[in-house]
Amino acid sequence: MPKQEPTLNQIRHREYARDETWITEFLKEAQVGHIATRADNQPYITPTLFWYSPEQHEIYFHSNIAGHVRSNAESHPEVCFETSQIGKLLPSNLALEFSLQYKSVIAFGEVRVVEDDADKEKFLYGLIEKYFPGMVPGEHYRPITAKELKRTSVYAISIEKWSGKDHWHDQADQGDEWPPLGEEWFD
C-alpha cells in the first residue's frame, strides 16, 4: 500500500502526539497563546494570556471592547488557538534534520463574545488566578468594577478538536553518511 501524505489537522509524527491529560496539564502552565481569527480572507493572529477551564472545555481570553479580534469573532467565529514552549536549537550533520525542542497545543473551535457580566467576571478572575495564584480580590488587589467590565471583551473558545505534541529530545537525528558534529555544537 503506498504511503499516504498527511492531511490537514493530522499529526505527521504520531510518536510526538500527547493525550488529553497531557494537553490539559500543558494548558495550565503555558504562558502565551495565539488566537488566529480572520476578517473575510485576511488572517489575523493575536498573542494573548489565556485560561483553560476543563469543566467547560473552553479557552478564555480578553481584549478591548472594540478592535480586530472582536470584529473578526463576530463575523467569523471559526478560530485556531496555539500555545507552545520552545527549548534549545538542535544541530545535526544533515541539513534536513536540524530541529528544536518544543511542546505545543493546537485547538480548533468557535469563539464567542461572553455577554453575561457574572460569566465575564468569573472568567477574568480565572485568568488572574492562573497567572497570579493565591492573590485574592479585595485583599491583594481591587476587584473588577462594572465600568471595567463594560470596557472589556471576554471571549470563550469552544474547543471542537485539539492536539498536543512533545518533541523535547536532547539531540537531533544524525546521519552516518557525513562526518559527526564535534562536541562544541552540543550543550
KOLBALUM-162698 format. One line per field, with one value per residue (C-alpha): residue number from 1; z, x, y negated. Coordinates in Angstrom, 3 decimals. Each point is the difference from the previous one (the first is absolute). Last residue first. Layout:
N
seq = [NUM, ...]
c3 = [Z, ...]
c1 = [X, ...]
c2 = [Y, ...]
//
This chain:
187
seq = [187, 186, 185, 184, 183, 182, 181, 180, 179, 178, 177, 176, 175, 174, 173, 172, 171, 170, 169, 168, 167, 166, 165, 164, 163, 162, 161, 160, 159, 158, 157, 156, 155, 154, 153, 152, 151, 150, 149, 148, 147, 146, 145, 144, 143, 142, 141, 140, 139, 138, 137, 136, 135, 134, 133, 132, 131, 130, 129, 128, 127, 126, 125, 124, 123, 122, 121, 120, 119, 118, 117, 116, 115, 114, 113, 112, 111, 110, 109, 108, 107, 106, 105, 104, 103, 102, 101, 100, 99, 98, 97, 96, 95, 94, 93, 92, 91, 90, 89, 88, 87, 86, 85, 84, 83, 82, 81, 80, 79, 78, 77, 76, 75, 74, 73, 72, 71, 70, 69, 68, 67, 66, 65, 64, 63, 62, 61, 60, 59, 58, 57, 56, 55, 54, 53, 52, 51, 50, 49, 48, 47, 46, 45, 44, 43, 42, 41, 40, 39, 38, 37, 36, 35, 34, 33, 32, 31, 30, 29, 28, 27, 26, 25, 24, 23, 22, 21, 20, 19, 18, 17, 16, 15, 14, 13, 12, 11, 10, 9, 8, 7, 6, 5, 4, 3, 2, 1]
c3 = [25.126, -3.391, -2.910, 1.767, 0.339, -3.663, -2.666, -1.596, -3.509, -2.638, -1.248, 3.494, 0.711, 3.178, 1.428, 2.176, 3.625, 3.509, -1.205, 1.129, -2.798, 1.910, -2.079, 1.036, -2.107, 0.097, -1.243, 0.367, 2.755, 0.890, 0.060, 2.497, -0.338, 2.457, -1.418, 2.469, 0.294, 1.613, 2.438, 1.080, 0.835, 1.992, 2.107, 0.311, 3.557, 1.481, 0.714, 2.725, 2.380, -1.957, -2.741, 1.326, -1.354, 0.630, -3.557, -2.140, -3.602, 0.217, 2.712, -2.176, -2.906, 2.248, 1.350, -3.590, -0.657, 3.074, -0.743, -3.583, 1.202, 2.516, -2.643, -2.542, -3.540, -0.728, -3.608, -1.833, -1.540, -2.000, -0.025, -0.838, 2.526, -0.417, 2.942, 0.041, 1.475, -1.649, -0.264, -3.249, -3.316, -2.617, -1.683, -3.584, -0.238, 1.259, 2.510, 2.562, 2.266, 2.663, 1.057, 3.654, 1.553, -1.235, 1.845, -2.021, -0.200, -2.979, -0.547, -3.300, -0.592, -1.738, 1.289, -3.190, 0.138, 3.776, 0.730, -2.701, 1.360, 3.574, -0.937, -2.296, 2.481, 2.462, 3.632, 0.713, 0.308, 1.989, 0.129, 0.826, -1.235, 0.283, 1.134, 2.403, 2.982, -1.296, 0.027, -1.967, 0.736, -2.415, -0.343, -3.542, -3.312, -2.839, -3.505, -2.923, -3.277, -2.858, -2.169, 1.737, 3.191, 1.594, 3.379, 1.252, 3.776, 1.357, 3.562, 2.526, 3.340, -0.154, 3.457, 0.298, -3.762, 0.327, 2.674, -2.196, -3.037, 1.987, 1.305, -3.502, -1.528, -1.633, -3.571, -0.548, -1.087, -2.471, -2.214, -2.761, 2.291, -2.054, -0.110, -3.815, -1.586, 0.366, -3.187, -0.512, -0.391, -2.817, 0.916]
c1 = [25.188, 0.876, 1.791, 3.398, -0.199, 0.967, -2.540, 0.245, 1.493, -2.707, -1.687, -0.662, -2.722, -0.990, -3.501, -0.391, 1.169, -1.402, -3.539, -2.955, -2.516, -3.284, -3.121, -3.588, -3.122, -3.393, -3.543, -3.321, 1.102, -2.533, 2.141, -1.370, 0.654, -0.094, -0.288, 0.852, -1.143, -3.382, 1.767, 2.290, -2.978, -1.626, 3.162, 2.455, 1.272, 2.724, 3.132, 1.558, -2.964, -3.084, 0.875, 2.251, 3.461, 0.782, 0.901, 1.073, 0.052, -2.767, -1.924, -0.142, -1.482, -2.546, -0.913, -0.611, -2.144, -2.178, -0.387, -1.046, -2.411, -1.620, -0.118, -1.844, 1.104, 2.854, 1.071, 0.123, 2.808, -0.392, 2.369, 3.449, 2.742, 3.773, 2.204, 3.764, 3.223, 3.301, 3.664, 1.578, 0.994, 2.695, -0.713, -0.447, 3.527, 1.733, 2.891, -2.553, -0.553, -2.753, -1.201, -0.978, -3.431, -3.263, -3.294, -3.162, -3.517, -2.321, -3.685, -1.903, -3.240, -3.379, -2.310, 0.139, -1.820, -0.372, 3.410, 1.643, -1.511, 0.956, 3.531, 0.575, -1.027, -2.668, -0.730, 3.701, 1.285, -0.632, 0.824, -1.813, 0.574, -2.884, -0.508, -2.695, 1.252, 3.585, 0.160, 2.991, 1.289, 1.697, 2.622, 0.101, 1.831, -2.353, 0.140, -2.057, -0.754, -1.445, -2.606, -3.092, 1.489, 1.593, 0.851, 3.138, 0.419, 3.526, 0.571, 2.547, 1.005, -0.469, -0.263, -3.684, -0.197, 2.756, -1.956, -3.103, 2.006, 1.772, -3.332, -1.495, 2.703, 3.293, 1.265, 3.784, 0.092, -2.821, 2.371, -2.197, -2.778, -3.179, -1.715, 0.231, 0.825, 3.198, 1.387, -0.922, 2.682, -0.855, -1.502]
c2 = [-21.872, 1.431, -1.642, -0.114, 3.819, 0.421, 0.889, 3.429, 0.381, 0.596, 3.206, 1.342, -2.535, -1.849, -0.387, -3.074, 0.111, -0.243, 0.661, -2.091, 0.574, -0.015, -0.522, -0.710, 0.142, -1.615, 0.364, -1.831, -2.378, -2.700, -3.124, -2.488, -3.721, -2.887, -3.503, -2.724, -3.626, 0.881, 2.343, -2.846, -2.220, 2.814, 0.213, 2.887, 0.443, -2.211, 2.045, 2.125, 0.247, -1.056, 2.468, 2.783, 0.776, 3.676, 0.832, -2.963, 1.260, 2.589, -1.873, -3.130, 1.975, 1.671, -3.455, -1.134, 3.096, -0.550, -3.726, 0.631, 2.698, -2.369, -2.755, 2.197, -0.914, 2.413, -0.591, 3.293, 1.970, 3.182, 2.911, 1.271, 0.633, 0.292, 0.930, -0.128, 1.321, -0.805, 0.929, -1.099, 1.523, 0.423, 3.363, -1.241, -1.425, 3.142, -0.304, -1.096, -2.980, -0.157, -3.465, -0.192, -0.125, -1.510, 0.204, -0.264, -1.369, 0.022, -0.804, 0.248, -1.791, 0.318, -2.769, -2.076, -3.347, -0.459, 1.464, -2.148, -3.230, 0.871, 1.047, -2.982, -2.671, -1.092, 0.948, 0.458, 3.534, 3.160, 3.677, 3.215, 3.559, 2.444, 3.587, -1.319, 2.019, 0.122, -3.821, -1.306, -3.503, -2.352, -2.729, -1.300, -0.082, -0.976, 1.402, -1.380, 1.777, -2.127, 1.759, -1.439, -1.405, 3.020, 1.429, 1.739, -0.139, 0.362, 1.127, -1.194, 1.527, 3.753, 1.606, 0.918, 0.640, 2.617, 1.880, 0.138, 1.123, 2.749, 1.314, -0.205, 2.208, -0.885, 0.393, 0.058, 3.666, -0.739, -1.996, -1.471, -1.201, -0.466, -3.407, -0.255, 3.333, 1.958, 1.564, 3.608, 2.674, 2.407, 3.412]
//
